[in-house]
Amino acid sequence: MINNENVPWCEKYRVRGLGDVKGQDLVVDKVRFFLKSFPKKKAIVLHGPPGVGKTSLAYAVAGEMGAEILELNASDFRNKDKIGGIVGPASRQASLFGKGKIILIDEVDGISAMKDRGGLVTLLGLLEKSAFPVIVTANDIWNKKFSLLRKKAEVVGLKEVDYKTILKILMDVCESEDCVVSGEVLRGIAIRARGDIRAALNDLEVLSKMDSEALMKEVGNRDKERSIFGALQKVFQESGINEEMLRVYDDVNMPIDDLFLWVEENLPVAYKGEELCLALDRLALADVYRGRIRRQRHYRFMVYEYFLLGAGIASVKKCNRSGWVQYKKPSRILKIWLQNQRAAKKKSICEKYAKVAHISVKGAMKDFLLLRMILQGEGVRRELELLGDEVAYLDKV
């Protein structure tokens, strides 16, 4: 704890060691293993919604190791020149004070993957050369621009902290600050924080300076984006059908078709036996409504689809469950992308042939097996100016 009245409470009560981290036991174990096995992997990515303790966890690592921490916010150096000039030397030079060092790249979402800036590509190169552990934080690590980063680094997801854990933290802070607040108000702040410890501490600090009833009206129900992992955890671990369960996907910033794929991929992880059969039946019924929406444009059916994907699947359980489960990204998304890539190559070949042969692209696509035989000759391929990946596609199919 920092003894300074001008320091915000979220900084004043930031964790100082891994033993102080609350509600993230599995994550702490994975971080310890990463540090123990370094340099097998040079970097670890901590991802999750805002306020769950990603940056605090990095500082806890440095505190436990007695190491110097160099914090760099990705949004401050979103081009390769700055990354190369700042992070490069820092990742290779020893600490001036003879201690260990932790490199913290905070909010990596701010780095651009565009070719003209190249910050992310440069960062990936520097990770391989780093002599010290690199901790990267991100809100959404599943963006396609982070595919290489996910391969090079250990990826660990932080869950939204349970409101009971937040309530205990708020009670400890009140005791330390000699701040008298009713248990009902503290519980309200903890619940409305929706797993965001930083927001809860900020609300409590404001509460210490104003009327509690006015604060609760100000805080209200937070318009906070929920991660897909938090939503899946609620659906797969809670059994009751209540108002919150009916609106479980409302704050998830994801199309319903993508939600469908996430649920489909993780059903076998969450359920077994009879429960899995019942859950698959709910999923199949949701797919029926999805088909009707596409065919009839009757979007009222979307209400039933959301219900079946959330409360419908949750209701197959007889009781609540506990524990942390690492849910998987849908593999079908990758398969669909690969199929689209193959279809794009096939179409580009047919377009080039159709232009020379004066036929329709649709006709060329229909007779592609015959077209493939025609295009076996090197001279024909040169005449159509086929690219390397198009030639490889012809030779492979």
C-alpha positions, 0 to 999 in steps of 0.5 A: 500500500502507498501511503500518500493521500493524493494517490487514487485508491486503485493505485494505493491498494494495487497488489504488491506480490502474487500472493495478494492477487484475489480471485485469479488463482489459476492465472497466478499459477500459470504466471509462476510457471511461465517465469519458472520456464523462461526463456522457453517462451519470452512473453506472456499475454494477459487478456481480459476485460478492463479492471480485472487486474492485468496490469496489477498482476504484472506489477505483482510479478515485479514486486515478488521478484524484486525486479525493476519494471519498465512499463510502456503503453502501446498507444504511446508508440504505435509505429516501428521506429519508436518501438525499435528505439525504446523497447529494443534497447530496454529488452536487452540491457541489464537494470542500472540497479543490478536487479532483474527486469520485467518489460510490460507492454500495456494495452497492446490493442493500441499497436497498429498492424498496418504495413505502413506502420509495422509496430506489431511486426517489430514488437514480435521481432523484439520479443525473440531477442529479449533477455528479460520476461515480457508481459503483454496486456490486452483487452481482446487478444482474439483479433486476427492481427494478434495471430502471430503474437498468440503463437509466440507468447503464452496466452492467459485469460483473466476472468471477471472477479466474483462480486464477493471477492470485490466486496471483501476488497472493499471492506478491507479498504474501508477498514484501512481508510477508517471509512464507514459505509453500510454493508448494503451499499458496499454490496451494491458497488461490488455487484454493479462493478461487474467484475471490475475491481478498479471501478469498484475502488473508484466508486468507493473513493467517491463515496467517501466524499459524498452522500451514499444514496446519491452515489448509487444513483450515479453508479447505476448499472454499468454499461460495461462490455462483457467478454465472451468468456464471461458470458460463457462462464455464466451460461455453462456454470449457472443453472437458474433462469433469471433476468440476468441470464436472459440478457447474458449476451446483451453486453457481448460485442459479437454477432449472434452467428459468432456467438453460435460458433463459440457455444457450439465449440465449447459445449463438449467442454462444459457438459457430458452425458445426458446434459450434453444431449439436452444442450445439443438439442437446445442448440439445434433448435436455436439453429432452426430459428436461425434458418427461419430468420435467414429465409423469412427475414423474420427477425423476431425469431432472434429473441428465441435464438438468444434465449436458447443459446443462453438460458435454454442451454443453462437450464439443462443443469440441475445445480450451479457449478464452480471453478475456472474453465478455459474456453476455446476459440471456435475452430470452425471460424478458421475452417470457414476462412480457409475455405473462403481463401480456397474459393477466392483462388478458384474464382480468380483463376476462373475470372482470368480464363473466362476473360480470355475464352470469352465465357462467363465466370459462372460457366468456368466455375461449373466446369472447373475440373475440365478447366484444371486439365486445360491449365496443366500446360506451362504456356497456358498458365503464362498466358493467363498470368497466373500467380504463384499461389494460383498455380500451387492451388491448381497443382494441389486440388 
